[in-house]
Structures are given as C-alpha cells and as structure tokens.
Amino acid sequence: MKNNISKYFVVDLYAHGAEHSLFVEAFIDFFEKKDSIFLLNDVHEKFLKTNRKKNIGYLLKESKIKNTYLRLINREIIKVVWFIILAPYMLMTRRKICILGASNLQVFILSFFSFLKPSIVMHGQAEALSANAQKLSKAAKLFKYAFQKLSKAGAKFLFLSKHIKKNIAYNGNYYYIKHPLPSNKISNTAREVQGKPLKLAMVGLLRDDKKNCNKIYDLSTSSSTEIWAIGRAHKDFIVNYDSDVKFKLWDTVYSDEEFESVIKDIDGFIYLFDKSQYKMTASATALDAIIHQKLVFTLKNDAVESLLESYPHMVSAENIDDLSALIDSFEQCKIIINNMDIHNNYVLGEGNNDTKIVEEWIQ
C-alpha cells in the first residue's frame, strides 16, 4: 500500500543570498499549501507568505556575509552540518526531506545519509550526468558518484526541463518538469510590442562558455534593428564598442528595478546557445522573456525550446545567418503579449500537469 506522506521539511542548502530566487519562490508557493517546515537563508525567507516562523533559518545570516572565503565555507560546510544536526528532528516528526538545491560537495556528503531518502532538485551540476560528459572536474566526479549512490538508495531526483530525459545516461527515480515560476511573476496586464525600430537584447550574465554570447557579433541585421547587450560581462565576454551592438553593462550585481528600467523599451530577447549547451540543465534565463513579456529570437537549443514550447512568441533558427534573416524579415505588426494565457504552464497549481509530477516526487 502506497504511503501518502503529508508533512515536509524543505531546504535549500546551496543558494547564497538571492540565487535561485525564481525557482525557490515557486516552490515556497507550492509547499506553503502543505504542512511544511523550511530551512532557507534570510533572503529567501522573505518569500514566505503566511508564517515566517515556519523557517528555522541558518546559523549565519547570508545577506551579512561579504567575505568570499567565509561565504564558501558557510555554503559548503556550515549549512550542511546544520542540516545534519536537524536530521533527528526530521525523523522524529516524520517529515519528507525535499532539497531544493545542493552543491557537488553537499550531494557527496548527503550520500552518506542516504537512509533519509531525500527528494532532491538538480541544477547545473547535472551536466556531469550527460552520456557524453568528458573530462569531469574532481568536484563533478564526487557528485556523479554520490548521485549514483543516492539513486540506488531510493532518493528521488527532480530535473527542471523535460528535454533532459533523453540525455541522461542513468536509470532511477527521476522526474522532469518545466522550470516553474511563482504566480506573482506572471503579469495579468497585456503588453504591446512597439517594434519601431525593433529592439532586441541579450540579457543577464553575459558569458561565452555557457551562453555563446560572443556570437552576438555574428548577427547581421539591417540598420532598422537595434541589438543590445544588457547585464554583467563575464571575463570571457568580449565587449566591442566598435561594433553595431549597443551596451548597458553593470560592474556589480544590479537591482531588479535597474534592469526593468533599461529593458522597458526592448521588444525581444536573444538566446544564442548552441546545441551542445544545457543538455542536462534548464535554461532559466529564458524565463526572463516570459516574465518581462518579450519576443524570443533563439538559435535552436533543446533547453530553450523545451522551456518555451508553449510560449507563442518564439522564433528559432538553425544558425546565426538564418536567425539574422528571420530578424530582418520579422513582420512588425501589432503584437499583444498576454501571459495569463500560459499561467497554468509555469505555475505549480491546479491546472498544471507538472504539479502532479511534483506531487509524485515528494512521496
């Protein structure tokens, strides 16, 4: 007879400060409707809508940690030790452990406590599980070993994109959903695309190793289209002020208000990942297009197309030349983007089939 678990202990071991905020808030919304106790940092604690006393909290307030080394020690060691100290409480109260994020080292440590049979969400480290993963770092090898050990012990893993299912090289209790959004990120106000001229931007952390951002200089569009790079430049992103690309760059982390002010007149976002990138990971940056109600122009990539498969304002191309041509030929007619039409595809609630999958993952 199936054991229906109804009490939960929800923890994010990995995220520092506001990292993973969209994802964490979406799951807080889901778990707050249940009998749940949380272990979240002081930034994510603010997403609790009903009772912040439900959050046990960590020993150190992360928003106060500025030293890089202390931040690393806190993330990798202190937080997981505190979690293990709380393990007897979880067992005595018979709460299912749901881990929203854990680093390579933390997953390795958790593998020695496999009797807890946690349900764990996978993030970027899952790239080590790809069938063609090669030259793994020592940390990635630790993770891969621990993942296999936990799988055999009955742990359940949730992946945040459905395209991952065809790329994973292992068998186990694995579940696949679209990367969810909190309900308050789905605007109930329609937005009209101006498109005169058409303004497109590559946004967020601009980096070449994982996002192929330097390919923006290969776009060849007419003078009636503005191409922007907006965000923070990683060390491998080339900032070429002599190009036709326009820039708005910050040296440090920028606020949501600053970002929204700059992209206010941007019509669409550009994603230039190649087909080898994000094979085992969700492209959370693609969610920016939904949140801010923008058109999407992308090179064909399974992660982007899987996440945005129900988003009606996406244009994709096989290569950069085809994408340039599609941008130039894009019909600048009156376009209204209304995200309430896709609310149930991204919010974990009634009407979303992914909610049923999450319910199975937490049992």
C-alpha positions in Angstrom: 0.0 0.0 0.0 1.4 3.4 -1.0 2.5 5.6 1.9 1.0 9.0 1.5 3.4 11.5 3.1 1.7 14.8 4.2 4.5 16.6 6.1 7.6 18.1 4.6 11.0 19.6 5.5 12.0 21.9 2.7 15.6 23.1 2.5 17.9 24.9 0.0 21.5 24.1 1.0 23.2 25.7 -2.0 21.8 29.2 -2.9 23.6 32.1 -1.4 21.6 35.3 -1.0 19.2 35.8 -3.8 20.5 33.0 -6.0 17.8 30.7 -7.5 15.1 33.1 -6.2 12.6 32.5 -9.0 12.8 28.7 -8.5 12.8 28.9 -4.7 9.8 31.2 -4.6 7.8 29.0 -6.9 8.4 26.0 -4.6 7.7 28.0 -1.5 4.3 28.8 -3.0 3.8 25.1 -3.6 4.9 23.9 -0.2 3.2 26.6 1.9 -0.1 25.0 1.0 1.1 21.9 2.9 2.3 21.1 6.4 5.9 22.3 5.7 8.9 23.4 7.8 11.6 25.3 5.9 15.3 25.8 6.2 16.1 28.8 4.0 18.5 31.7 4.0 17.4 35.1 5.3 16.8 36.4 1.7 14.6 33.5 0.6 12.8 33.5 4.0 11.1 36.8 2.8 9.2 34.8 0.2 7.2 33.0 2.9 3.7 34.5 2.6 1.9 33.0 5.6 4.2 32.5 8.5 8.0 33.2 8.6 8.2 31.3 11.9 8.0 28.2 9.7 11.6 28.9 8.7 14.2 27.5 11.0 16.9 29.5 9.3 20.7 29.1 9.2 23.3 29.9 11.8 24.7 32.8 9.8 22.7 35.5 8.0 23.9 35.2 4.4 23.0 38.8 3.5 25.6 39.9 6.0 28.4 37.7 4.6 30.7 39.8 2.4 34.0 37.8 2.7 34.4 35.4 -0.2 36.1 32.6 1.8 33.6 32.8 4.7 30.8 32.7 2.1 32.3 29.5 0.6 32.8 27.8 4.0 29.3 28.7 5.0 27.8 27.4 1.8 29.7 24.1 1.5 30.2 23.2 5.2 28.3 25.1 7.9 24.9 24.9 6.2 25.1 21.2 5.5 26.4 20.5 9.1 23.4 22.5 10.4 21.1 20.4 8.2 22.6 17.2 9.5 22.2 18.3 13.1 18.5 18.8 12.4 18.1 15.3 10.9 16.8 13.8 14.2 14.0 16.4 14.2 13.1 15.4 10.7 13.0 11.7 11.5 11.0 12.2 14.8 8.4 14.3 13.1 8.3 12.0 10.1 8.8 14.7 7.5 9.8 14.1 4.0 13.0 15.9 3.2 12.8 17.9 0.0 16.1 19.5 -1.0 15.8 22.4 -3.4 19.5 22.8 -4.1 22.8 21.3 -3.1 26.4 21.7 -4.4 28.6 18.9 -5.7 30.3 18.5 -2.3 27.0 18.7 -0.4 25.4 15.9 -2.6 28.5 13.8 -1.8 28.0 14.4 1.9 24.3 13.6 1.6 25.2 10.3 0.1 26.4 9.1 3.5 22.9 9.9 4.8 21.0 8.1 2.1 18.8 6.5 4.7 17.0 9.8 4.8 15.8 9.1 1.2 15.5 12.7 0.2 13.8 14.2 -2.8 16.4 16.4 -4.5 16.2 19.1 -7.2 19.0 19.0 -9.8 20.6 22.2 -11.1 23.8 22.9 -13.2 25.8 20.0 -11.7 23.6 17.6 -13.6 25.7 18.3 -16.7 28.1 15.6 -15.3 25.4 13.0 -15.9 25.3 13.5 -19.7 26.0 10.4 -21.7 28.9 12.2 -23.4 30.3 14.1 -20.4 34.0 14.0 -20.5 37.0 15.4 -18.6 35.0 16.0 -15.4 36.4 18.0 -12.6 37.1 16.3 -9.2 34.0 18.0 -7.8 31.9 16.7 -10.7 33.3 13.2 -10.2 32.3 13.4 -6.5 28.8 14.5 -7.5 28.4 11.7 -10.1 29.5 9.0 -7.6 27.1 10.4 -5.0 24.2 10.7 -7.4 24.5 7.0 -8.4 24.8 6.0 -4.7 21.7 8.0 -3.7 19.8 6.7 -6.7 20.4 3.1 -5.6 19.3 4.0 -2.1 15.9 5.3 -3.3 16.5 9.0 -3.4 14.3 10.9 -5.9 15.6 13.5 -8.3 13.7 16.3 -10.0 15.1 17.9 -13.2 13.8 21.3 -14.3 13.5 20.6 -18.0 11.8 17.8 -19.9 14.5 17.7 -22.6 16.9 16.2 -20.1 15.1 12.9 -20.1 16.5 11.9 -23.5 20.1 12.9 -22.5 20.5 11.3 -19.0 22.6 8.1 -19.0 21.2 6.6 -15.8 18.0 5.0 -14.5 16.4 5.8 -11.2 13.5 7.6 -9.6 13.8 10.6 -11.9 11.1 13.3 -12.6 11.0 16.0 -15.2 9.1 19.3 -15.2 9.4 22.8 -16.7 11.3 25.2 -14.6 8.4 26.8 -12.6 7.6 30.4 -11.9 6.0 32.0 -8.9 2.5 33.2 -9.7 3.4 36.8 -9.0 5.8 36.8 -11.9 3.0 36.1 -14.4 1.7 39.6 -15.4 -2.1 40.0 -15.7 -1.6 43.0 -17.9 -1.1 42.6 -21.6 1.9 44.3 -23.3 2.0 45.6 -26.8 5.3 45.2 -28.7 6.3 48.5 -30.3 8.9 47.3 -32.8 9.7 50.6 -34.5 12.6 50.2 -34.6 12.8 46.5 -33.4 15.0 46.5 -30.3 16.4 43.1 -29.3 18.8 42.3 -26.4 20.9 39.6 -24.9 20.5 40.0 -21.2 21.8 38.7 -17.8 25.2 37.4 -17.1 26.9 37.7 -20.5 29.3 34.8 -20.9 30.6 32.8 -23.8 31.5 29.4 -22.2 27.9 28.6 -21.3 25.8 31.0 -23.3 27.7 31.5 -26.5 27.3 35.3 -26.0 30.2 36.4 -28.3 28.2 35.1 -31.2 26.1 38.3 -31.0 28.8 40.0 -33.2 28.0 37.5 -35.9 24.4 38.7 -36.2 23.9 40.7 -39.4 20.8 42.7 -39.3 19.6 45.9 -41.1 20.1 49.3 -39.6 16.4 49.4 -38.6 17.1 46.9 -35.9 18.9 47.7 -32.6 20.9 44.9 -31.0 21.8 45.3 -27.3 23.9 43.5 -24.7 22.4 44.3 -21.2 23.7 42.9 -17.9 27.1 42.0 -16.4 30.0 40.9 -18.6 31.8 37.7 -17.6 35.6 37.7 -18.2 35.2 35.7 -21.4 32.6 38.0 -23.0 34.2 40.4 -25.5 32.9 44.0 -25.1 33.4 45.5 -28.5 32.3 49.1 -28.5 33.4 49.4 -32.2 30.6 47.0 -33.2 27.0 47.9 -34.0 25.9 46.4 -30.7 24.7 48.8 -28.0 25.6 48.2 -24.4 24.3 48.7 -20.9 26.7 47.0 -18.5 27.0 46.9 -14.7 30.2 46.0 -12.9 28.3 44.6 -9.9 25.0 42.9 -9.2 22.2 45.2 -10.3 18.7 45.5 -8.9 15.5 44.3 -10.5 14.4 47.9 -10.7 17.5 48.9 -12.6 17.2 46.0 -15.0 13.5 46.6 -15.7 14.1 50.3 -16.3 16.7 49.5 -19.0 14.7 46.8 -20.8 11.4 48.8 -20.7 11.7 49.6 -24.4 13.3 46.3 -25.5 10.9 44.3 -27.8 12.6 40.9 -27.5 15.4 38.8 -26.1 18.1 36.9 -28.0 19.4 33.5 -27.0 22.5 32.1 -28.9 23.2 28.9 -27.1 24.5 26.1 -29.3 23.0 22.6 -29.4 25.7 21.2 -27.1 24.9 23.6 -24.2 22.4 23.0 -21.4 21.9 19.3 -22.3 21.2 18.4 -18.6 20.2 21.8 -17.3 17.2 24.2 -17.5 17.8 27.5 -19.3 16.3 29.6 -16.5 17.5 32.8 -18.3 14.8 32.0 -21.0 12.2 32.7 -18.3 13.1 36.4 -18.4 11.2 36.5 -21.7 8.1 35.3 -20.1 8.4 37.4 -17.0 9.0 40.6 -19.0 6.7 39.7 -21.9 9.3 39.9 -24.6 9.6 38.3 -28.1 12.2 35.5 -28.3 14.7 35.1 -31.1 16.9 32.0 -30.5 19.2 29.5 -32.1 17.8 26.0 -31.9 18.6 24.6 -28.5 16.7 21.9 -26.7 16.7 23.6 -23.3 15.3 26.9 -24.6 12.7 25.3 -26.9 11.6 22.8 -24.2 11.0 25.5 -21.6 9.3 27.9 -24.1 7.4 25.3 -26.1 4.0 26.7 -25.0 5.2 30.4 -25.4 3.7 31.7 -28.7 6.2 34.5 -29.3 9.4 32.4 -30.1 11.3 32.4 -33.3 14.1 29.9 -33.7 16.8 29.2 -36.4 19.4 26.6 -37.1 22.3 29.0 -37.5 23.2 32.7 -37.0 22.7 33.6 -40.6 19.2 32.2 -40.7 18.5 34.0 -37.4 19.7 37.3 -38.8 17.4 36.8 -41.8 14.4 36.0 -39.6 15.0 39.1 -37.6 15.2 41.2 -40.7 12.1 39.7 -42.2 10.1 39.8 -38.9 6.7 41.4 -39.5 6.5 44.4 -37.2 2.7 44.2 -36.9 0.7 44.9 -33.8 1.6 42.1 -31.3 0.0 41.7 -27.9 1.7 39.5 -25.3 -0.7 38.3 -22.7 0.9 35.9 -20.2 -2.3 35.0 -18.4 -2.9 32.6 -21.3 0.1 30.5 -20.2 -0.3 30.8 -16.5 -1.0 27.1 -15.9 2.1 26.0 -17.8 4.5 27.7 -15.4 2.9 28.0 -12.0 2.7 24.9 -9.7 -1.0 24.8 -9.0 -4.3 23.4 -10.2 -4.4 23.0 -14.0 -0.6 22.5 -14.4 0.2 18.8 -15.2 3.7 19.4 -13.7 2.1 19.8 -10.3 1.1 16.1 -10.4 4.7 15.2 -11.2 6.0 17.2 -8.3 3.4 15.5 -6.0 4.8 12.1 -7.0 8.4 13.3 -6.5 7.7 14.3 -2.9 6.0 11.0 -1.9 
